[in-house]
Amino acid sequence: MLLLRILSRLLSIAVTLFGVALVVFVVIRLIPGNPIAMMLPPGATDDDIARLTALYGFDKSIPEQFVIWLGGVLQGDFGTSISLRQDVLGLVLGRLPGTLELAGLALFFAVLIGVALAIFGTIRRGKKTETGIDIWNGLTLSTPDFLWGLALILLFGVVLQWFGISGRVSPQLDLPFVTQFYLLESLARFRLDLTADLLAHMWMPALALALPLSAMIAQVLKVSLKEVMTLDYTLLARTKGYTERQVIFREALRNAALPTLALTGVQLTHLIGGTVIVERLFSYGGLGSMAIDAVINRDLPLIQGIVLTFAVIFVAINLIVDLLYTVLNPRLRHG
């Protein structure tokens, strides 16, 4: 049953990615404007435009362009960036680690804050503390991540001036990185000075991304915990002398976590998508910031590569969460 579920999901992923590639390829070519003309200096002749148009394959029909591009993608060739004149795949892979590290830190913050609020609200259920947590969750959820980013910049970067508000790492530091996973590599090398500097640049954009997700996690987990706390096995635990905290941590939490796991997986894709604006806000050198530059410059090959990369990440996350949910839920595993 599990193997059939995996095969079905893989087939669905292939169809989804093909659909995304087709839609993005066609839609961005319907946008007015000539990206080739933007590459050339004023006074360029029609022959210059025609030469570059042929070089990038824009002189062919859209179906022909799509077939050529898709064939290249299947071979690992995403084309050449129009604005940067570099290999698209290399550009994407160079920026992707920064975005993944930022999203990972944001997810850590979101889970930490959300689970803590849910447990505390469950312990204090029916009291003013729970009401205060619900109000905070409502406020946090209704405020977009970029507004949280602006608030953090104003408070810690402008008013208090405790942290820098742009970049991924301080340029004056010695950067002996082999990969683009700066945070992971600094930890592996025990370069705690670099780790501290990276976290000083990352924590504000990560927190801005994390706060709305933490409110969702807190609300869903708190509701699940309150339901589980009324079931027979938790009542039996109380008769054995367990305190309320012991009942939550030993009996209720693992069973209440399944709906939260599903929500977190779905919302993680939105969190990664949200990095586009937040990275730009903090001048963070990730894939999201590059995506905005690609749109401004109408860099079609780069836009296609970035969107397809995001699509692969989204479907991969959904597949992993689906499989984890199946493995952890006995009714689905044996159904």
N, C-alpha and C positions, 0 to 999 in steps of 0.2 A: 504493500500500500504506500509506504513512504517513497519507494523507488519510483512508482508511477506518478506520485505527486511531484517529485523532483523533475522527472522528464516532462510532465505537463507544464510546469513552471518555466523550464528552459525553453520550450517551444513558444510559450507566451512571451518570454523575454525577447526572443529572436524577432517575432512579429512586431513587438512594441518598438524595438530599436530601429527596425526597417521603416516603420511608420513615422517615427520621430525624424529620422534622416531625410525621408522624402518630403515631409511637411516643411521642415526648416529650410531645406534646399530650395524648394519652390517659392516659399513665402518671401525669403530675403531677396530673391531676384525680382520680385514684383514691386519692391520699394523704389520710388523714383531716385534718380541720381546715378552717376557713372563713377564707380570706384576707380577706374583706370585714369580718368581725367584728374582725380584728386592726387594721383601720384606724380603727375607731370608738372613742371614749372609753367608759369604764364608764358604764352607765346609758342607752346608746343604745336606742332603741325598735325594735320589729320593722319599723315603717315605714321607719326610717332604713336598716336592713339591706337591706330589699326595694328601696329606691330605688337604693342603690349596686350591689346585685346586678344590677338591670336596666341600670344605666349601663355596667357592664363586660361585660354580655352573659351573665352566669352563670345567668340564669333560663332560658336556652334549652338544648336537648339538646346533648350533646357533639358529635354529627355536625354540627349547625347551627353550633355555635361554631367547629368546625374549618374549615368552608367559609368562614365570615365572616372568620376570622383569616387563612387562606391567601389569600383574595382580597385582603385588605389588604396582606399581605406582598409579593405580586406587584406591587403598586402602590407599594411602598416604605413602607408603614405597618405597623409592627410592634406597634402598640397603645401604651397608656399604662401606665407603671409604677404599680403599686398603692401601693408604699411611698414612692416618691419623687415621684409625681404629675408625671412628666415623660415626654416622648416616648422610647420604648424605643430606637429607632434612633439618636437623638441621644446617649443615654447610652452605648450600645455603641460608637459611633464615637468618642466622647470618651475612652474607656478603652482601646480596641483598640491605638492606636499605642504606648502604654507597654508593653503585653504583647509586641507585635511587636519592639520595640527590645530588650527583655530577652531574648526568644528568639533574636534575631539575634546578640546579644553572646554568649549561651550557646553557640550553634552555632559561632561563631568560636573560642571557647575550646576546645570539644570537638574540633574539627578540628585546631587547632594542637597540642594536647596529644596527641591520638590518633595523628596522622601522625608527630610527633616520636618517640613511644615505639615505633611500628611500625618506623620506619627504624633507630633505634638498636638495637632488638632484633634486626633482620635483620643489621645489621653485626656485632653481637656474638653471633650465633646459636651455640648449642652451649656457651655459657659461662655463668658464674654471673650475669652481668648480665641475660641473657635470662630466666633463672629468676626473678630479682628483679622484672623487669618483668611477668612472668606472674602472680606473687603479688600485685603491686600492682593489676593489672587485675582479678584475682579479688576482691580486697578492695573495690575501687572499685565494681565492678559489683554486688556483693551488698549494698551500703549504699544505702538510699533517698536521694533528693535532699534530702528535708526533714531527715534526720539530718545530712547534710553541712552544711546551712544552720544547724542548731543548733550544730554544732561550730565553724563560722566565726564565728557570733555570740558564742559563749563566748570564743573565742581573741582575735579582733580587736576585738570590741565591749565585752566585759566585763573580760577579764584585761588586755589591752594598751591598750584604749580608744583605738585609733588611728583608727577609723572610726565614723560613725553607723550605727545598725542599723535605722533605719526611715525610710520616706518615699522619694520619688523624687528630690527636689531640696530644698536648704535653703530655707526660706521667706523668709529675710532677704535673699536675692539679688534683684537686679533681673531680672525674667523677661519679656523683650520678645518672647515667642513668639506667632507667628501660628497655627501648627498645634500639634497635640499630639505631634508627633514632635520632642521636645525635643532629643535627642542629635543627630539629623541637622541640625536647624535651627541648633543652637549651632555645629556645625562649618561650616555654610554661611555663617553670619554672622561666623565667625572669633572667636567669643566663647569663647576657650579657658578662661576662668575658669569659665564655665558647664559646658563640656565636662568639665573636671576634677571639678567638684562632682557632676555627673550620674554619671560613672564611679565616683566614690567611693561613691555610693549603690547603683550597679548591680552592681559587680563581684562582691560576695559572693553575692547570689541567682543571678547568672549562672553563677558557678563551681559553686555547689551543683547547679544544673541540668545543667551541662556534664560533671561528673566521671563519672557512670555512662555517658553516651553516649561519652565519650572512650575508656573502656575497651573498649566494643564496637568502635569504629573501629580502635583499636590492634590488637585480636586479629584481626579480619577482614583488615585490610590486611597484617598481619605474615604470616598464613597465605598470602595471595595472593602476597606478595612472595617467600616461600620457594619457592612452586611455580614462579613465573616465573623465579627465579634458576637453575633447573635446565634451562631450555629452551635450544634450540640457539643462538638469536640472542644470548643473554646469554653463553653459552660462547664464541661467536665474538668478542664484545666483549672478553672477557678475553684472548683470543689476540692482540688488537690492542694490548694493553698498558694497557687501562682498569683503573683502581683499582676496588676494591669499591664505593666511594661513587659513582664515575662510572657504573658499571654500573647501580646502583640509580636514580640521578637521570636518566640519559640514556636508559636502555633499559627498565628494569623497572617504574618507578613508574607511568607512564601506562597500561600494560597491566594492572597489578594494581589500578588504582583503580576499575574498573567495579563489582565486587561491593561495594566500600566506598560508592560513590555510591548504589547501591540501598538499602543498609542505612541510610545517613544520611538519605535521604529518608523512609523508613518511620519511623525513630526520631525524626525531627524532629516528627512529629505527636504522639508521646508526650511529647516535650520541651515542646511548647506546652501540652499538657494538664497537665503537671506544674507549670506556673506557678500553677495554682489554689492549691495548698497553700503553695508557696514565697512567692508574693506576700503571702499572709496572714501568713506567718511574719515577713516583713520590713516589713509594713505598706506595701507597694509599691502605688501607685495604678494598678493595671492592671485588665484585664477579669477575671482570675482572682479577685482579691479581691472584686470586685463580685458575681461568681457566688456566692460563699459567703454574702454578705449577702442576696442574692436568695432563696437556699434557706432561710436562717434566717427571713426575713420571709414566706415562701411567696408571693413576688411572681411569680405565674404568667406574666404577659406578659413580664417581664424575664428569667425563666429560659428561656422559649421563645426569646426573641431571642438570648440568649447562646449557648445550645446550637446553634441554627441557624447562628450566626456561626462557632462552632468547627467545625461540620460543613463549612461552605463552605471554610474554611481547610484542613482536612484533605484534602478531595477535590482542591482546587486544587494542594496540594503533591504529592499522589500523581500527578496528571496531569502536572505539570511534570517530576517525576523519571522517569516512564514515558517521556515524549517525549525527554528528554535521554538516557536509556539507549538508546532506539531509534536516535537520531541518532549516538551515540558508538560503538555496537556495529554493525560492518559486516554481520554475519550477520543481524541483525534488520532493518537498514535496507534490505537488498537481498533479504530473504527473501520 
